[in-house]
Amino acid sequence: MNKIHVRKDDTVIVVSGNSKGTKGKVLEVSPKENKVIVEGANIVTKHVKPRRQGEAGSIVKVEGAMYASKVQLYCSKCGKGVRVQNKKLDNGKSVRVCAKCGETL
């Protein structure tokens, strides 16, 4: 099992590819494939077959999966994608913080 640096519902920014600079929420994470689906990024057209008789097929635009290495966590204080450090709190709980400014993510 691969470990991915982002989790579901994290706010990330795309750092490479056609969707470079797009901010969005992580909708899905697939550690096995090392891929993530980001809201509003990597839009692909998908042909949908009609499921019931009388229903028309259509072409819809949906978010496609992208490699997790193409995204970074977004720090609202820094205003850009950042690397993450893990810090232990006094109560023993571990939290992710921005490596530049120390903001909890």
C-alpha positions in Angstrom: 0.0 0.0 0.0 1.3 3.4 -1.0 1.1 6.4 1.3 -0.2 9.6 -0.2 0.6 13.1 1.2 -3.0 14.4 0.7 -6.3 13.2 2.2 -9.9 13.5 1.2 -11.4 17.0 1.7 -7.9 18.7 1.7 -7.6 21.9 -0.3 -4.8 21.4 -2.9 -3.3 23.3 -5.8 -2.3 21.6 -9.1 1.4 22.3 -9.8 1.8 20.8 -13.3 -0.2 19.8 -16.3 -3.1 21.4 -18.2 -4.9 22.3 -14.9 -1.8 24.0 -13.4 -2.7 26.7 -10.8 -6.2 25.2 -10.1 -7.3 25.2 -6.5 -9.8 22.6 -5.4 -10.9 20.1 -2.8 -9.8 16.5 -3.0 -12.9 14.4 -3.8 -11.3 11.0 -3.8 -7.9 9.4 -3.1 -6.7 6.1 -4.6 -3.4 5.0 -2.8 -3.2 1.8 -4.8 -2.9 3.8 -8.1 -1.2 6.8 -6.4 -3.9 9.1 -7.9 -6.4 11.7 -6.6 -9.5 13.4 -8.0 -9.5 17.2 -7.5 -12.7 19.3 -7.8 -12.6 21.5 -10.9 -9.2 20.1 -12.2 -8.4 17.7 -15.1 -11.9 18.0 -16.7 -12.5 15.2 -19.2 -15.5 14.5 -21.4 -17.2 11.2 -20.8 -19.7 9.5 -23.1 -22.7 8.1 -21.0 -24.9 5.4 -22.5 -28.6 5.5 -22.0 -29.6 3.3 -19.0 -33.4 3.1 -19.6 -35.4 2.8 -22.7 -36.4 6.2 -24.0 -33.5 7.9 -22.2 -31.0 9.7 -24.4 -27.2 9.2 -24.1 -25.1 12.2 -23.5 -21.6 13.6 -23.2 -20.8 14.9 -19.7 -17.7 16.7 -18.3 -16.3 15.1 -15.2 -13.1 15.4 -13.1 -10.5 12.8 -14.1 -7.9 11.2 -11.8 -4.4 12.7 -11.7 -1.2 11.6 -10.1 -0.8 12.7 -6.5 2.6 14.1 -7.3 1.0 16.8 -9.4 -0.7 18.4 -6.4 0.5 20.2 -3.2 -1.5 21.1 -0.1 -2.6 24.7 -0.2 -1.7 27.0 2.7 -4.3 29.9 3.0 -1.8 31.9 5.0 1.1 31.6 2.5 -1.4 31.7 -0.5 0.4 28.9 -2.4 1.2 25.2 -2.4 3.5 24.1 0.4 5.3 21.1 1.8 4.0 19.6 5.0 5.6 18.7 8.3 4.2 16.6 11.1 4.2 18.2 14.6 3.2 16.6 17.9 1.0 18.6 20.1 1.2 18.6 23.9 -1.6 16.1 24.2 0.3 13.6 22.0 -1.9 14.2 18.9 0.0 14.6 15.5 -1.0 17.4 13.1 0.1 18.5 9.7 1.6 22.0 9.5 3.0 24.2 6.7 6.8 23.9 6.4 7.2 27.6 5.7 4.9 29.5 8.1 3.9 26.8 10.7 0.1 27.2 10.0 -1.9 24.1 10.9 -3.4 22.5 7.8 
